[in-house]
Amino acid sequence: VTQGHHACLNCASQGGRAASRAPVWTCLIKEAQANADMMSEVGTQVLSEKQLPAERYIACNRFKVQDNKGPKFEQRWANRKSRLAELDGFRFFTLLRRVDDDPALRGELDADMMSLTVWSDKKAFDAWRTGEAFKEAHGGGSLFGFADMIISSLRILKGGPKPAFFDGLLPIVNMPEAVPEAVGGWREVDADGVKALDADCFVAMNRFEVTDNEAFEKRWSERKSELLEFDGFKSFFLLRRDAVAADDGFGYSTLTIWRDRESFQKWRESQSFNKSHGQKKPEGAGGPPPFKTPPSPAFWEGILMLESPEGA
């Protein structure tokens, strides 16, 4: 996925003389191929009859941003052309900004920013990624528009985006009382490229390296949840990676979306959290957990949020 991106980055990062020697169009062709390859893992997982059916489809793109370029990256997203919220099957979108308090929580492959889009199903996602709306949001469909998008990316990112696709399982969704205004299907937000955008939501994830997919899904399907009782809760999904092998090792993740960090923290300090996370099984009961190591947490602020009237 990243070879084309690194080729372009090498041309741009070595200064004007190297850039003049490098065949720019060759870089752009490689970049186009890299973007095509981004979708290669979609639909490659093989499920057993005992595994849970998908009830949503979630598409993510993970980005590493150059130092102090976060607001510039946010500005690019704020100013892009998109009619995402008007498309059939769209449920939710946010651009996520990593906000872990402890840098030790971040792995080598972890992203600084990540786009997250929830679709009603994979069919809706496929219609978007093969349709005109996808082209419009990725350079307008023309070669010059695509080239401009890539060149501006080189000034902001460390390498290319890394996609990740998931089945959304066991959804718990709180229907929103109101949704952000989306003129023409996208947010109108002032972004100056200097100040970070205000957060619209808070997202918590727990990522798992699972050893027994069926047992892991069964365990989650039998859990009782009180999330809907908490003020500020928006939605929850258990994510199952749609790939033969996840590049970061995390085949599953929880995804919980909150109105803000304060709402998440109140839930985290509640008896409900302690009850669902603090129970110890009797020794020998149920066998070992169906994952290799304790879950790896990741916390994010979401900006440029879009939401359907039905919620995520």
N, C-alpha and C positions, 0 to 999 in steps of 0.2 A: 504493500500500500504506500510506503513512504519513499520508495526509490526515486520516483519522479520529483517529489517534493525536495528531497535532499539534493538532487541534481540542480534544480533551480536555485536553491539556497546557496549552493557552492558558487554558482555564477554571480549571485548578487552580493555575497559576503566577501568576495575577494577584490572588491573595488572596481573602478571604472575600466582599468586596463584589462583585467581578467574578464570582466563582463563583455568588453568589446571583442575579445578573442572568442568567447563562448558563443555557440550558435543559439541565440535566444529562442528561435522558433523550435529548435530541437527540445529545449527545456519545456516549452509549452506543450509540445506533443506528448512528451513523457508525463507531464502533469495531467493532461487529459486522460491518458491511459491509467494513471494512478487513481483518478476520480472514478473511472469506470470500474476498476478493480475493487473500489471501496464496498461495492454491493455484493461481492463474490461469496460472502459467508451467509447471505440471506437464504433461509430455508434449508440449510445444510444439516441441521440436527436430525437425529433419528429418535423417535419416541416409542416407548412401549405402550401397550394397551392400558397399563395401570397408571400411567402418568396423567396429570390433570390437563384438561382442555384449555387452550388459550382463550381468554375473554377480552384481551386488548393486544395491540402490537406497539412496541415502544422502540423508537429509533433514537440513537444518541451519536454525537460526534464529539470526540475528546480532543482538546487543544492544549498545547504548551505555549505559553505566551512569554515573549521576551521581557526582561526586567523593566518595570515601570511603564509597560505598554498596555496594561489592562484597560484603562479608560479608552484608549484608541481602538482597541478591539471591540469594546462595547459600542463605540460610536459607529463602527462599520456595520454592526448588526442593526443598530437603531435606524440607520439610513438606508438599509437595503430595501429593495422592492419585493413585496410578497403579498399574496392574498390567502395566506395559510388558513386563517380562521373561517374563510368562506367555503373551504373545500369539503366535499362529502367525506364523512367518516372522521373528520378532525375532532379531537376531544380536548387536548391541552398542549401548551408549549411554554417553555421557559428557557432562558439562557442562564446556566448555573455558574456561579463564581465560588471557588473553593474557599472555605473560611474555617478550616480546622485550627483550633487553638494550639495544638501540639504538632509541630512539623514532623515528629517521629511517626505520626499516623500515615504519612504519605509515602507510598512506594515509588520506586524508580520510574514505573510506567504511569503513575497517576497524573491526571491532567490538572491544569490550573482553571480551565473553563470547560464547560460541556453543554452542548445543546441537547435538549430533551423534548421529544415530541411523542404524544400518546395518540394512537389511532384506534378506531373502533375494532379494526381487524387488519390482518396482513393484506387483504385485498385492497382496502382503502390506501394503505401505505404504497403498495405496488402501483396503483393508479396515479398517485402523486409523483413517485420517482420516475415514472416513464412518461409523464405528461408535460404540458406547456408550463404549468406553474413551477415545476422544478427548474426548468430552463430559465425562467424569468428571475428566480431567486439566486441563480448561480451564473450571473454574467449576462443575462438577457437573451441567451441562446445564440449570440453571435461570437465569432472567434475573437474579435477585438474586445468585446465585453468580458469574455472569459480571461483574456490576457490581462486586462486591467485589474480584474479581481485577484489574479494570481500574483501580479507584481506588488499590489498593495499588501497582500498577505505576507510576502517575503519580508516586509519591513516590520512586521509585528510578531509573527509566530516563530517558534523553534521547531522546524520540521513541519510535516503535514498533519492534517487531522487523522485521527484513528477512530473508525466507526465501531459501533457495537449495537447489536439488535437483540431484542428480547421478546419473548411471549410474556404477556401480562396475566398473571394468575391471581385468583382469589381477590378480586377487586372489592374494596370498601370505599364508597364514594359519598361524600356529603354534597348534596346539590347546592350550588352557590346561590345566595340571595341576589347577587348582582355580578356581572362579569366586566372586565376591563373593556373600555371602548376600543374598537378596532376598525378604523376607517379604511375601507377597501380590503379588510382582512389582515391588517397589520397595525401595530401600535404607533401612535404619533408621540414621540418622546424627544425632548431637547437633550442632545448629547454633544458636549463640547470637546470631547477627547482628552480632557484634563481631569475632570472630576468623575469619580465612579458613580454610576446610576444608582438611584435609590432601589432598595430591595422590594419586590412585590410578594415574595413568599420565602419560606425556609424549607429545605429538603434534607432529610436524614436518610442515609443508606447504611445497611450492614451487608457486607459482601462475604460470600462463603465459597470455599473450595470443597465441593461435595464429593463424597465417596460412594453414596448410594442414592441415586436420583429419586427412585420410587419411595424409599423410606423417608427421605427429606421432605418430599411433597406431601406425603401422608401425614407426617408430623405437623406440618403447617396447616393442613386442611382440618385437623382436629383441634386446633387452638381456638379458644374463645377470645373475642376481642371486645373491648369497651371503648374503642377509639371514637366512635360516633358520639359518645357522651361528653367529649371534651371540646371546650370552646377553642376555636381556631383550627381544628382538624379539617383538612380538605379531602385527602384521599390516600389510600394505601394499595400497593401491589406487591406480590411476590414475583420477581423477575427471573425468568429462565432464559439463559443465553441461547440465541438461535445460531449456533455454530457447532461444528464438530469438536473444536477445542478453543476455549477462550484464551486470547493472547495474554491476559493478565492472570489467568488461573482461576478467576472467579466465575463459575458457571451459574451461580444464583446470587441474587441480592434482594433485600427488602428495599422498598422505596416508599417513604412516607412524606407527604406534602402537607405543610402547615402554613397558616396565615403569616406567622412571623416566628422568630426565634423564641420569644417570650412564651408563646403558646406551647411550643415544643418543650421548653424547659419546665413548665408547669406540669405537663404530662409526665416528664421524666422524673419529677420529684413526687409523683402521686403514689398512692397505695396500689392503684391499678398497674402501674409500671413494675413496682416491686413484686406484686403477685405473679405477673406473667414472666418476669425475668429472674426471680429469686427462688423459685421452687426447686428443691432438690429431690430427685427421684431416689427411692430406696436403692441400696447397693445391689447391683445386678439386674435391676428392673429395666427392661427394654433394650438392653445391650448398649454398646458404645454409640456415641452420637454419629450421625451419618455425614460428618464433615471432618476434614483433616485437622484444622486448627480453629481457635476461636475466631469469630467473625471480625472482619476488618472494617471499621467505621469510616464514613466520609460525610462531611457536613458542607452544605452549600447555601448560599443566598441565590434566589432566583430573580432575574430581572426580565423586563419586556414580556411579562406573562400574558398569555392568551388562554381563554377558557371557553368551552362551549356552555350553553345554558344548562346542559345536563351534568356538567362537571367532567372531571377526567374519567 
